[in-house]
Amino acid sequence: MTNESQKDRILKLLKTRGVLRPRDLDSLNVSREYLNKLYAQGILDRPSRGLYSLPETAPSEYRSYVEACQRVPHGIICLLSALRFHDLTTQSPFEIWMAIGEKARHPRVDYPILRIFRFSAGSLSFGVQKKQVEGITIQVYSPAKTVADCFKYRNKIGLDVAIEALRDCRAKRAATNDQLWEAAKICRMTNVMRPYLEAVS
C-alpha cells in the first residue's frame, strides 16, 4: 500500500466519522503512526491527545461527548450531560458526566474533564440509547432514565434540577409517564418521584 493510498483511506474515513483514534486504523491495515505523520504535515488536527480530525471539520456542540465516549468506550453519558443532550436543562456543565460499572477501571483521561459515577449492573444497562454524533456512536441514557437518575442523585445535583428535568421531559413529550415510572422502579425512586409524577400527569 502506498503512502498516498493510506492517506486517502484515512481522509475518507474521517469524512464519515469526524474523529479517529489510532486503533480505528487497524481495520484499514494502516499503521497507527501514520496519523502522527499527517498531523505533523498539518493535514490533520489533534483536538486532544489520541484523537484526530480534519482541520476544516467544525465541531458540533457535542464534540466533547464524542471525545469522552472515544476515550471511555464502556462509559455512558448520564445525569446533567444527558439532560443537556436531550435539551432538558439550561445548565451546561463543563465536565462530561459519565456512568461506568461498579467494578470497571476508573478511566485516566486528561481531556475532556470527566465526572464519573458508578452504577449498579441493573441501573447501568437500563435505558441506554445509541446516538450518532459526528459519525461516531455514543451511549447516552434515555430521557426517562436520566430523569430518574437525577432524582436518585438529587443530593448531588439538587432536587430543583430533578423536578425541572421531569417537567421539561413531560412538556416536550420526551418520555411517557409509563416510561418514567419504569425508570423510577429501576432506580428505586418510586416513592420519591410519585408525587412529582402525579403533579405533571
C-alpha positions, 0 to 999 in steps of 0.5 A: 500500500502506498503512502498516498493510498493510506492517506486517502483511506484515512481522509475518507474515513474521517469524512464519515466519522469526524474523529479517529483514534489510532486503533480505528486504523487497524481495520484499514491495515494502516499503521497507527503512526501514520496519523502522527505523520499527517498531523505533523504535515498539518493535514490533520488536527489533534483536538486532544491527545489520541484523537484526530480530525480534519482541520476544516471539520467544525465541531458540533456542540457535542464534540466533547461527548464524542471525545469522552465516549472515544476515550471511555468506550464502556462509559455512558453519558448520564445525569446533567450531560444527558439532560443537556443532550436531550435539551432538558436543562439550561445548565451546561456543565463543563465536565462530561458526566459519565456512568461506568460499572461498579467494578470497571477501571476508573478511566485516566483521561486528561481531556475532556474533564470527566465526572464519573459515577458508578452504577449498579449492573441493573441501573447501568444497562437500563435505558441506554440509547445509541446516538450518532454524533459526528459519525461516531456512536455514543451511549447516552441514557434515555430521557426517562432514565436520566430523569430518574437518575437525577432524582436518585442523585438529587443530593448531588445535583439538587432536587430543583434540577430533578423536578425541572428535568421531569417537567421539561421531559413531560412538556416536550413529550420526551418520555411517557409517564409509563416510561418514567415510572419504569425508570423510577422502579429501576432506580428505586425512586418510586416513592420519591418521584410519585408525587412529582409524577402525579403533579405533571400527569 
